[in-house]
Amino acid sequence: MTNKILNGIRKIKPLNILVLTLAGIINAFGVTLFLAPVKLYDSGISGTSMLISQVTPEWCSLSLILIVLNIPIFLFGLKREGASFTFYSIYTVIIYSVSAYLITDVLPIDVSLVSPLAGTDLFLCAIFGGVISGCGSGLALRFGGAMDGMEIIAVVFAKKLNLSIGTFVMIFNVILYIICGLVINSWVLPLYSIVTYAAALKTIDFIIEGFNRSKAAFIITTKPNEVCKALSDTFENGITTVDAKGYYSDSKKTMIYYVVNRFQVGKMKTIVHNIDPKAYISLNDVADIFPANKNDNGSKSSANENPINTETPTLEEEIKSDLSEKLG
């Protein structure tokens, strides 16, 4: 176990530390300048910490509660998630907590009653607070850490309760917002907090997957050579073909796997249906693509050398799979 921890620590990268520092500061900025002043709530452990800080003595600040709740959870998940993830996450939470303390208690910024940037407009605070804190959380996830221990709790307990990770997180947050409504005797703020939650999740989605998400096309056709040549000549991308058979027609077909960006989808459909009007096309979102279309000397193969590439790109990372479940 000690060797695994040491090996994990050796894998720590300066770039990750730099980005995680920025992520913690960004998250603190969104929470302390937009959410906390108007008593909106974040999700997960961060939202729980915000609620506890409102009903406890003044010395029990948000910064302190964030550390007290999150760090034990990350240590609890050390064996499962690894030393580097645990270190990155604890570091990010500490940066988040320290930054929140500096903004609320040290810097000359009054966040006691209203947002210094959005005033008392709950909708603006919910949207911008969610987007900004989502940027911080998304950067933390993309660079090997986490801003909130909720993911660890979900991974550990979701399977025991026969729930998906996304369902577990959603149930936790629904319960959290119900408790918030009962504690403050109002449902307006918890309802706006749901807007914050939705904005943050969508922003995390963009940060991890990218704004220009690609599409994976599955094309079922009886004219694979013509379709593959046209697509390869037009877009100069690798193509994968798989032999298939129609169940109802009992006829031989070919399934073509092909990745395009969202701006090429319309042109791709036109090309395919001009060649084979009966071709069936299915499109799926792709998070990340790791090209394998290279020859031995490291240069890209031309379309003429290899018009039909049988190597498929890696489609998803493990963290993307967990996020997809979380997004429902």
N, C-alpha and C positions, 0 to 999 in steps of 0.2 A: 504493500500500500504506500509506504514511504517513497519507494522508487517511482511509482506512478505519479505521485505528487510532484517529485523533483523533475521528472520528465515533462510533466505538464507545465511547470513553471519555466523550464528552459524554452518552451515553445512560445512564450510571450513575445509579442512583436511591438517595437516602438510606435509604429504607425497605428496599431490598434489602440494603444494607450492614449495617443494623441486624439484620435477620433472619439474614444469613449469619454475622454475629458470634455470634449466639445458637446457630446451627447448629454452628459449630466448637467452641464450648464444650460443647454437649450431646454431640457425638461423642466428644470427649476424655474426658468424664465416663464414658460407657459403656465405652470401651476401657480406660482406666487404672484404673477402680475395679472392673470386673467381669471383663474378659477377660485383660489382661496379668498381674495378680497370680497367677492360677492357670494361666498359660501356654496359654490358649485363643487361637485365631487368628481375626482378622478376615478378610475376603475381599479379593481384588484387591491393589493396591499397598499398602494399609494392612496387610493380613496379611503380605505379603512383608517390609515394614518391621519388623513385630513379630518375625518369624523371624530376620532379619539382626541385629536388636538383641540377640537372645539368644545369638548365636554369635560376636559381635565384642567387642572391648574395651569397658569400661564407659563410656569417653568417647564412644563411638559410640552415642548414645542414640536412642530411638524418635523423639523430636522432630526430631533432626538428619536422620535417614534419611528421614523423611516428606517433608521439604523437598527433600532431595537427589534423591529419586526422582520426586516428583510435578511439581515446577516445570518441569524440562526437558520432560516429557511434555506439559504444558499449552502451553508455548511452541511445541513441535513441532506442536501442533494449532491454532495461532493462525490460520493462513490459512483453515482449514476451518470452525472454530467461531466466529470473530469475536473482536474485541478485548474487548467487554464480557464475554462468557462467560469468556475467558481471564483477565481481571482479576478477575472475581468468584471464579473457581476458585482462583487463586493466593492471593487474599486469604483465602478460606475455609481453605485448607490451612495458611497461616501462623497463623491464629487457632487452628486445631486443634492445631498443633505447639506453639505458645506455651502454650496451655492445658494440654496434656499435660505440658509441662515444669514448669509451676507446680504442678500436682497432685502429680507424682512427686518433685520436687526442692526445692520452696519451701514449700508448705503443710505443716502438721504432720499429714500423713496417711501412715500406714505401709501402702504397697502392695507391699512387697517379697516377702511370703510368701503372704498370703491376701487375699481381697477384704474390705475393711473393712465391707462391708454384707451380703455373702452368705457369708462365711467360705470354707470349702473345698468347698461344695456346687457341683459342676460344672454340674449341670442348671440351678440358679438363676442361676449366673453366665452360662451360655450364653443362657438366655432373656432375662434382663434386659439383658445386654450387647448382644445382638442387637437388641432392641426400642429401647433408648436410642440406640445408634449408628445404627440405621435412621431414627429420628426426625431426627437430625442430617443424615444423607445425604439424606433426603426433603425437608427444608426447603431444603437447598442446591440440589437439582434444581428445586424448585418456584419458587425465586426467582433463577434464572438462572445458577447456578454448578454446581460438582461438588465432592465431597469426595475423589474418588479419580480418578487418571489412567487407570484401567483402561478406562473408557468410550472415551477417546480412542484407546487402542491397539486396542480392539475395532473401532471405526469404520474405522480405517485399514487394518487387516490382515485383518479377517474376510472381506471380499469377495475379497481376493487368494487366500485359502485356500478360497474357495467355501463359506463357512460363514455362518450368521446371527450377528448380534451376541450374542444370548442363548447360542447354542451355543459360541461362542468364549470368552465369559466363564466359562461352566460348565466347559469343558475346562481353562482356565487355573487355576481354583480347585481342580479335582480334582487336577491336577498339583501345585499348591501344597500341598495337604493330604497328598498322598503323600510329598512331600519332607519336610514337617514330621514325619511319622511316622517316616521313615528317620533323620532328624537326631536326634530325641529318643529313638529306639528304643522307641516306644510308639504304639499306635493309638487309645488311649482319648481323648486330647486332640484329635487330628484329627477323630475321629468326633463328639465334642461340638461341635467347631468348625462342623461341617456344620449342627448345630441352630442355632447362632448365625447362620450364613449364611441359613438359611431364615427365621428370625424377623426378621432385618434386611430381607430382600427383601419380606416381607409387610407390614412396617411402612412401607417406602418406598411400596409400592403404595397403602396407606391415605392416607399424607400427600399424595401427588400426586393421587390420584383422589377422595379424600374418603371418609368412612365411610358416607354415605348415597348409595350409587351408584345412579344411575337405570338404567332398563331401556328399550331401544328395542324396540318391538313392531312386527313386520311381520305384518299381518293380510290374508289372502287371502279375499275374500268376494264373493258375488253380490248382496249388499244393502248397497252402500257408503253410500247416503244415510241409511238408517235407523241403521246402525252409527255413522257420523260424527256424526249429530245427537245420539245417545244419549251418546256419549263426550264431545262438546263440552259438552252440557248438564250432565253429571255432573262433569267435571274442569276445564272451561273452559281447555283447552290447545289450541294450534294443531295442526292435522292436515294431513298431506300425502297426496294420493291419486295413484296411477299406474295407468294402464290396463294390464291383463295378459291373458294367454290361457292356459288350461289345455292342456298338451301332449297329455295322454291323452284328455281329454274334448273337446278342440277347442272349448271354450266360452269366452265372454268373462267375465272376472273383473276385480276391482279390488284392487290392493294398497294397503293403508293403512299409512302410516308414522306411528307415534305414540310419544311418550316419556312414561313414567310413573315415579314413584318406586317403590321395592320394596314399599311398604305398599299401593300401589294395584293391584298386579298381579292379585291374586285377584278384586277387584271388577271390574276391566277384563275379565277372562276370562269372568266370569259375565254381564256386560252383552252382550258380543259373542255368546256362544253362546246366550243367550236369544233374540236376534234371528235369528241364523243358526247353527243347530246344526252345520252342515257347514263352518263357517269354520275356516281353518288359521291358527294363531298361532305365530310364532317370536319368541323373546326373546333379545336380546343386551345385554351390559353397555355402559354409556355412561360415559365418564370425565368429560367436561365438557360443559356446554350453554351456548351463547351465544344467548339469545333474540333473534329477529328480528321478533317479532309486535308491531310498534309502528306507529302512524300518523305522519303528518307532524309533528304537534306534540309527539311524543315520548311521548304517553300510550298505554297498552296498549289494544288494540282489545277490545271486548267480544265475548262468544261470539255474541250475536245479530247483531252487525255483520258478523262474518267467521267463521262456524262452521267453514269448511274453509279453513285457511291453507296456501297452496302453498309457503311459504318453509320450508326445512329448517334446523335449527340446526347449527352446526359441531360435529362429534362428538369430534374428537381433536386434540391438539397434537402436534407432532413428537416431543417428549420422551416423551409417553405411548406413542407407537408404538415407540420404542426400548426403553422399559421393558417393554412387552408381550412383545417378543422375548426380553428378558433373563429374564423370568419363565417363559419356555418355552411 
